[in-house]
C-alpha cells in the first residue's frame, strides 16, 4: 500500500472486505472486541495504541488497542466503541467504520474481534488513569522496517513458533496486539507481515 491518498478510507475498506475476516471455530472463551484506530497525518497512516496500567489484574503494562469484554447483547463494534470511550475518551460518533480483522484468542480466555475505524487526525486522548498509563501512535509503515521487528522462536504446547515483537521507541508490542498488527499490515499490503500465522492463538 503506497502513501495514503485522499481516498485512503475507501482503499482500506476494500482491502478489509475481501477475503472476509476469519472467525475462530471454537465457541469457548469470553467474547471481546478492540478498536484499531487509524488516521492520516503528514501523508502517513497511523495507528493509535495504549499502554495498560501496571495496576490492572490482566495484561498489566502491555501495549494494547482500546477494548475489552463484550457485555450481554453487545456486538463487537458496540463493545469496542464503549471501551474506547471509557479508556481514552474517544467519542464513538467520531469513528468511521472501515472493517474487521481476524478473530484472535488469548490464553486468558478472551476471543477478540478487532474493529478497524478511522478517527480524526486531531484527536486528543483523555486516558482513564485507572486503566491506561499512556496513549501513543505509530506510523504503520514503520512497522514494516526490519530493524524494528524481532521474530523470537518459542515453543507453544510443544510446537515451535515464531513470536513477532515490534520495537517502537521504548515500547515492545507483542502477543495478541502484535498479531492484530500483523494481520492489518498483511491486509494493507505493507511489508514485514509475511510470517503472519492465522492459526497461532497461543501467545498472550
C-alpha positions in Angstrom: 0.0 0.0 0.0 1.5 3.3 -1.1 1.4 6.6 0.8 -2.2 7.4 1.9 -4.2 9.4 -0.6 -7.5 11.3 0.0 -9.2 8.0 -0.9 -7.4 6.0 1.8 -10.6 5.2 3.6 -12.1 3.6 0.5 -8.9 1.7 -0.1 -8.6 0.4 3.5 -12.3 -0.7 3.4 -11.7 -2.6 0.1 -8.7 -4.4 1.5 -10.6 -5.4 4.7 -13.6 -6.7 2.8 -12.1 -9.5 0.8 -11.4 -12.1 1.8 -13.7 -11.9 4.8 -12.1 -11.9 8.2 -11.6 -15.3 9.8 -13.6 -16.3 12.9 -12.5 -19.0 15.4 -14.3 -22.3 15.2 -14.5 -22.8 19.0 -17.4 -21.3 20.9 -15.4 -21.3 24.1 -13.9 -18.2 25.7 -15.2 -14.7 26.7 -16.1 -12.6 23.8 -14.3 -9.3 23.5 -13.5 -6.6 21.0 -10.9 -3.9 20.4 -10.9 -0.8 18.3 -7.9 -0.4 15.9 -8.0 3.4 15.4 -6.4 4.7 12.2 -5.8 8.2 10.9 -3.7 10.0 8.4 -1.2 12.8 9.2 1.6 14.2 7.1 0.9 11.6 4.4 1.3 8.7 6.8 -1.2 6.2 8.0 -1.0 6.0 11.8 -2.5 3.6 14.4 -3.3 4.6 18.0 -2.3 2.3 20.8 -2.4 2.3 24.6 -0.2 1.0 27.4 -2.3 -0.6 30.0 -1.9 0.4 33.6 0.5 -1.6 35.8 -2.2 -2.0 38.4 -4.6 -4.0 36.2 -5.1 -7.7 37.1 -4.7 -8.9 33.5 -2.1 -7.9 30.8 -0.8 -5.1 33.0 1.8 -2.9 31.4 1.3 -4.3 28.0 0.7 -2.4 24.8 -2.9 -2.9 23.5 -5.6 -1.5 21.5 -8.5 0.1 23.4 -11.2 -2.6 24.1 -12.4 -5.3 26.4 -15.1 -7.8 27.1 -18.4 -7.6 25.4 -21.5 -7.1 27.6 -24.7 -9.1 27.2 -26.3 -8.3 23.8 -23.3 -6.2 22.5 -21.9 -6.7 19.1 -18.2 -6.3 18.6 -18.4 -2.7 17.4 -20.6 -1.6 20.3 -18.2 -3.1 22.8 -15.1 -1.6 21.0 -16.6 1.9 20.9 -17.9 1.7 24.5 -14.5 0.6 25.8 -12.7 3.2 23.7 -14.8 6.0 25.2 -14.1 4.6 28.7 -10.4 4.1 28.2 -9.2 7.0 26.1 -12.2 9.4 25.8 -13.0 8.7 22.2 -16.5 9.7 21.1 -17.9 6.8 19.1 -19.7 9.3 16.8 -16.3 10.4 15.5 -15.3 6.9 14.4 -15.9 5.8 10.8 -16.2 2.1 10.5 -13.7 0.6 8.0 -14.0 -3.2 8.6 -12.8 -6.0 10.9 -9.8 -8.3 11.2 -9.3 -11.9 12.0 -10.7 -13.0 15.4 -7.9 -13.8 17.9 -7.8 -15.7 21.2 -5.6 -15.3 24.3 -4.5 -17.8 27.0 -6.5 -15.7 29.5 -9.7 -16.8 27.7 -10.7 -13.9 25.5 -11.9 -14.2 21.9 -11.2 -10.8 20.4 -12.7 -9.3 17.2 -10.6 -6.3 16.1 -12.7 -3.5 14.6 -10.8 -1.1 12.4 -12.0 2.5 12.4 -10.9 5.9 11.1 -10.6 8.7 13.7 -10.0 12.4 13.3 -6.3 13.2 12.9 -6.5 15.9 15.6 -8.0 13.6 18.3 -6.5 14.2 21.7 -6.9 11.2 24.0 -8.0 11.5 27.6 -6.7 8.3 29.1 -8.5 6.8 32.1 -5.7 6.6 34.7 -7.3 3.5 36.3 -6.9 1.5 33.1 -4.4 3.3 30.8 -0.9 4.6 31.6 -0.2 6.1 28.1 -1.7 6.6 24.7 0.7 6.8 21.7 0.6 6.5 17.9 2.9 4.6 15.5 3.1 5.0 11.7 2.2 1.7 10.1 4.9 1.9 7.5 7.5 1.9 10.3 6.3 -1.5 11.5 7.4 -2.9 8.1 11.0 -1.8 8.8 13.2 -4.9 9.5 15.2 -3.1 12.2 12.0 -2.7 14.3 10.9 -6.3 14.0 12.1 -9.3 16.0 10.9 -12.8 15.4 11.7 -14.9 18.5 11.4 -18.6 18.4 9.3 -20.1 21.3 7.6 -23.4 22.0 3.8 -23.4 22.5 2.3 -26.7 23.6 5.5 -28.4 22.4 5.4 -26.8 18.9 8.0 -24.3 17.7 6.5 -20.9 16.8 7.9 -17.5 15.9 6.8 -14.8 18.3 6.6 -11.4 16.5 7.8 -8.4 18.5 7.7 -4.8 17.3 10.2 -2.5 19.0 8.8 1.1 18.7 10.9 3.6 20.7 10.7 2.4 24.3 7.7 0.2 23.6 7.6 -3.5 22.9 4.5 -4.6 21.1 3.9 -8.4 21.2 1.3 -11.0 21.9 -2.2 -10.6 20.5 -1.6 -6.9 19.7 1.3 -7.8 17.5 -0.8 -10.5 15.8 -3.5 -7.9 15.1 -1.0 -5.5 13.7 0.5 -8.3 11.5 -3.0 -9.1 10.2 -3.6 -5.4 9.5 -0.3 -5.0 7.7 -0.9 -8.1 5.6 -4.3 -6.8 4.6 -2.9 -3.4 3.6 -0.1 -5.0 1.6 2.7 -3.5 3.8 5.9 -5.4 4.1 7.1 -7.3 7.1 3.9 -9.3 7.6 4.8 -12.3 5.6 5.0 -14.6 8.6 1.6 -13.8 9.9 0.2 -17.1 11.3 -3.6 -17.2 11.3 -3.6 -20.5 13.2 -1.4 -19.4 16.1 -3.6 -18.5 19.0 -1.1 -19.4 21.7 0.6 -16.2 22.9 -0.6 -13.6 25.3 
